[in-house]
Amino acid sequence: IGERTSVKKLDEDIPDIFQEPKKCKIMYIYNSFGPLEIKAKILSISRREVDVDGVKRKVFSGVLGDDTGKAQFSAWHDFGLKEGDVVRISGCYARFWKGIPQIVFDERSTVEKLSEEMKVSSPTLPLYKLVEMRGGIDVTTEGTVIEIRDGSGYVERCPECNRLMRNGECRIHGKIKGVADLRLKIVVDDGFGGIGAILNRELTEKLIGKDLEECKKIVEEKGKDFLLEEIRKSLLVKRLKLRGNALGDEFGTTLIARDVEVLEEDIKKGAEELLRILEGER
């Protein structure tokens, strides 16, 4: 609405518009608009107070899930929810933060506790699907390592803020003695899509077969570049199974891994599959 727009106040009332909530599984809320009805299990819940326009309000937040996936939730009303409850929530809405789905509901929503059991799963998603979704909670995917980015391997972090240090200096706290750490920034691809992934010290040690002290000794004797090149030689074209939270922004989708597993390639099966494809093209 701009300065050239004409606005006229009318005396008549506009009737309330009611939209029937759409029944939806968590996996499909990415393509859903308007009010939703979901059936899910409360996996975790906590309460906090927030200030909304100077008024203190209680909000109940956590994670819920069904047999297709998981999502965060925020309840702006005390529905007496507990961990383990299976509920039907009608009149909730989905919003997203960096691709992470969040279910929002309040006193205008209907929450019904159900007596049934529900299995919550974290299905394995192909990379193209993860790219389409732009993010997700506790997702699993598989792909081949096609790049190990600079900044991987041995790094030092600021002991005050945990930020990465460069040349012995933190951009917030200046010159300071850093804390040694390991990490990996990789790109995985499955032929149909690709994402970035970040692995912490524990997972990096698991993949490269060396602990922090061994890597520190290599860096002291031969330098960071030598260690990084050794990591590249050992991990490039390895097929990995990754699990964690995926975040999306204008630069793409990145998975913050909390578990990783190297998958052994079945060369015979791969050759037979390739042969079938080639024969089908004749």
Buried (B, 14 or more C-beta within 10 A) or exposed (E): EEEEEEEEEEEEEEEEEEEEBBEBBBBBBBEBEEBBBBBBBBBEBEEEEEEEEEEEEEBBBBBBBBBBBBBBBBBBBEBEBEEEBBBBBBBBBBEBEEBBBBBBBBEEBBBEEEEEEBEBEBEEBBBBBBBBBBBBBBBBBBBBBEBBEEEBBBBBBBEEEEEBBEEEBBEEEEEBEBEBBBBBBBBBBBEEBBBBBBBBBBBBBBBBEBBBEEBBEBBEEEEBEEBBBBBBEBBEEBBBBBBBBBBBEEEEBBBBBBBBBEEEEEEEEEEEEEEEEEEEEE
